[in-house]
């Protein structure tokens, strides 16, 4: 008699277990982990660079782990902020998993780090399914991607604990209707917070940082309808 095994469920279950252990370990070290998800070209690297600069200017110990299929371009860009940065090359894998994050943090994460930003692979499909031990999951989208993006990628936007709109300086040129976008976000993730940013104009990075710091300081994170158990804040 043959028994079928759902390999995907088994893989995700193992990942969730590793992620839970990593989250507990990082919380013990008082590290708040922010998982940044987006499509390629959303502008998350430029925005993250500004967030890191702002954090360091305020004396907040912040670091970044950036993932990509190939090249270390993003790590070089992020390093301009002055924050510790490490590149994670996935070798073709379209998402990060908890074991990768744990392995790359071992022996690297500077002591006393308060905020760790993980720039996930540019992809709104696979990364949405993998918990990497984050404290806060943030999904970013540029105004040039269209108001219906949340409806096309409900798993990503539906699991977000914060949604960030980038490149708002291009909204008028792109014909972006923010009210329609906000309505679509609300459809897939009722009550999730929305932050508007323009890294080019230096707008919104401070707001994003404040949202992250609020979580660091113990404010409960948003509970998306697509997740059964909310991630605990680093303060718990």
C-alpha positions in Angstrom: 0.0 0.0 0.0 1.4 3.4 -1.0 1.0 6.5 1.1 1.1 9.9 -0.5 2.9 12.7 1.3 2.2 16.4 0.8 5.8 17.5 0.4 5.0 21.2 0.4 3.2 21.0 3.7 6.0 19.0 5.2 8.6 21.6 4.0 6.5 24.5 5.3 6.0 22.8 8.6 9.7 22.3 9.1 10.4 25.9 8.1 7.8 27.2 10.5 9.4 25.3 13.3 12.8 26.7 12.5 11.4 30.2 12.2 9.7 30.0 15.6 13.0 28.9 17.2 14.9 31.7 15.4 12.3 34.3 16.5 12.5 33.2 20.1 16.3 33.4 20.0 16.4 36.8 18.4 13.7 38.1 20.8 15.9 36.9 23.6 18.7 39.1 22.2 16.2 41.9 21.8 16.5 42.1 18.1 13.5 43.2 16.1 13.5 41.6 12.6 11.7 43.2 9.7 11.0 41.1 6.6 10.7 43.2 3.5 8.8 41.7 0.6 8.2 43.2 -2.8 8.4 42.8 -6.6 11.7 43.5 -8.3 12.1 47.2 -8.9 9.9 48.4 -6.1 12.6 50.7 -4.7 13.0 48.8 -1.4 16.8 49.0 -1.5 16.8 52.8 -1.8 14.2 53.2 0.8 15.9 50.8 3.2 19.2 52.7 2.8 17.4 55.8 4.0 15.8 54.0 6.9 19.2 52.7 8.0 20.7 56.1 7.8 18.0 57.6 9.9 18.3 54.8 12.5 22.1 55.2 12.8 21.7 59.0 13.0 19.5 58.4 16.1 21.9 56.1 17.7 19.9 53.0 16.9 21.9 49.9 16.1 20.5 48.6 12.8 21.8 46.1 10.3 20.6 44.5 7.1 20.7 41.1 5.4 19.9 41.4 1.7 19.0 38.5 -0.5 19.2 38.1 -4.3 19.6 35.5 -6.9 23.0 36.9 -8.0 25.3 39.9 -7.6 26.1 41.9 -4.5 24.9 45.2 -5.9 22.2 45.7 -3.2 24.6 45.0 -0.4 27.0 47.7 -1.8 24.1 50.2 -2.0 22.9 49.5 1.5 26.4 49.7 2.9 26.5 53.4 1.9 24.2 53.9 4.9 27.0 53.0 7.3 25.1 50.1 8.7 26.5 46.5 8.9 25.3 44.7 5.8 25.6 41.1 4.6 24.6 39.7 1.1 22.8 36.4 0.9 23.0 34.8 -2.6 20.2 32.2 -3.0 21.7 30.5 -6.1 18.5 30.7 -8.0 16.1 30.1 -5.1 13.2 32.6 -5.4 12.6 33.1 -1.6 14.3 33.0 1.7 13.8 30.3 4.3 14.4 30.4 8.1 17.4 28.0 7.8 19.2 30.4 5.4 18.6 33.4 7.6 19.7 31.6 10.7 22.8 30.3 9.0 23.9 33.7 7.7 23.3 35.4 11.0 25.4 33.0 12.9 28.7 34.6 13.8 27.8 37.8 11.8 25.1 39.7 13.5 26.8 42.5 15.5 26.2 42.4 19.3 23.7 44.9 20.5 21.8 45.1 17.2 18.3 46.4 17.8 16.9 46.3 14.3 17.6 43.8 11.6 16.1 44.4 8.2 15.9 41.4 5.9 15.5 42.4 2.2 13.8 39.3 0.7 14.2 38.2 -2.9 12.2 40.4 -5.3 9.1 38.2 -5.7 5.6 38.4 -4.3 4.7 34.7 -4.7 7.1 32.3 -3.0 8.4 34.6 -0.1 4.8 35.0 1.1 4.6 31.4 2.1 7.8 31.4 4.2 8.1 32.7 7.8 11.8 33.6 8.3 11.5 34.3 12.0 10.5 37.9 11.5 8.9 40.2 14.1 7.2 42.3 11.4 6.3 41.5 7.8 6.3 44.5 5.5 5.1 44.3 1.9 6.1 47.1 -0.4 4.6 48.2 -3.8 5.6 51.1 -6.2 2.8 53.2 -7.6 4.0 52.2 -11.1 2.8 48.6 -10.4 -0.9 49.3 -10.5 -3.8 49.6 -8.0 -4.9 46.0 -8.4 -1.6 44.4 -7.3 -3.1 43.4 -3.9 -5.8 41.5 -5.7 -3.3 39.8 -8.0 -1.1 38.7 -5.0 -3.5 38.2 -2.2 -1.2 35.9 -0.2 1.6 38.5 0.0 -0.6 41.5 0.8 -3.0 39.4 2.9 -0.1 38.2 5.2 1.4 41.7 5.6 1.5 43.4 8.9 2.3 46.7 7.3 2.0 47.8 3.7 4.3 50.5 2.2 3.7 52.4 -1.0 6.9 53.5 -2.7 7.8 56.1 -5.4 4.8 58.3 -4.6 6.6 61.1 -6.4 5.6 59.2 -9.6 1.9 58.8 -8.7 0.5 61.5 -10.9 2.6 60.5 -13.9 1.6 56.8 -13.4 -2.0 57.7 -13.0 -2.0 55.9 -9.7 -5.4 56.1 -7.8 -4.5 55.7 -4.1 -8.1 55.4 -3.0 -8.6 52.4 -5.3 -5.3 50.8 -4.1 -6.2 51.4 -0.4 -9.6 49.8 -1.0 -8.0 46.7 -2.6 -5.6 46.4 0.3 -8.5 46.6 2.7 -10.3 43.8 0.8 -7.4 41.3 1.3 -6.1 42.5 4.6 -8.7 44.5 6.7 -7.1 47.0 9.1 -3.5 46.8 8.0 -1.5 50.0 8.2 -0.4 51.9 5.1 2.7 54.0 4.8 3.4 56.3 1.9 7.1 56.9 0.8 9.3 58.6 -1.7 12.9 57.8 -1.2 13.9 60.3 -3.9 12.2 63.1 -2.1 13.1 61.8 1.4 9.5 61.3 2.4 8.1 58.5 4.5 11.3 56.7 5.6 11.0 58.4 9.0 7.4 57.1 9.3 8.4 53.6 8.4 11.2 53.7 11.0 8.8 54.9 13.7 6.4 52.0 12.9 9.3 49.6 13.3 10.4 51.2 16.6 6.9 51.0 17.9 7.0 47.2 17.4 10.5 47.1 19.0 9.0 48.9 22.0 6.3 46.3 22.4 3.3 47.6 20.4 1.3 44.6 19.2 1.6 43.9 15.5 -1.3 43.8 13.1 -2.9 40.3 12.8 -3.6 39.5 9.2 -6.7 37.4 8.4 -4.5 35.0 6.4 -2.3 34.0 9.4 -3.6 31.9 12.2 -1.0 33.1 14.7 0.4 36.6 14.8 4.2 37.0 15.1 5.2 38.1 18.6 7.0 41.4 19.0 10.6 41.3 20.0 9.6 42.7 23.3 7.6 39.6 24.3 
